[in-house]
Amino acid sequence: MKPAMMPRIPTTIKKVIEKPPLLLLLSLRRTS
């Protein structure tokens, strides 16, 4: 693991954790 990638991982995880609810709601609305 490169030191430059370390800070990127937590940020990406946070974004993934924060965004999914909205994306899931949008996808569910479009599907249903």
C-alpha positions as CSV (number, residue, x, y, z in Angstrom):
1,M,0.0,0.0,0.0
2,K,1.4,3.4,-1.0
3,P,1.2,6.2,1.7
4,A,-0.5,8.4,-0.9
5,M,-3.4,5.9,-1.3
6,M,-4.0,5.4,2.4
7,P,-5.9,8.7,2.9
8,R,-7.9,8.0,-0.2
9,I,-9.3,4.8,1.1
10,P,-11.1,6.2,4.2
11,T,-12.4,9.1,2.1
12,T,-13.8,6.7,-0.5
13,I,-15.3,4.5,2.1
14,K,-17.0,7.5,3.8
15,K,-18.4,8.6,0.4
16,V,-19.6,5.1,-0.3
17,I,-21.3,4.9,3.1
18,E,-22.9,8.3,2.8
19,K,-24.0,8.1,-0.8
20,P,-25.6,4.6,-1.0
21,P,-28.8,5.5,0.9
22,L,-29.5,8.3,-1.7
23,L,-28.5,6.1,-4.6
24,L,-30.6,3.2,-3.3
25,L,-33.6,5.4,-2.8
26,L,-33.3,6.8,-6.3
27,S,-32.8,3.4,-7.9
28,L,-35.7,1.9,-5.9
29,R,-38.0,4.7,-7.0
30,R,-36.9,4.2,-10.6
31,T,-37.3,0.5,-10.5
32,S,-40.7,0.4,-8.6
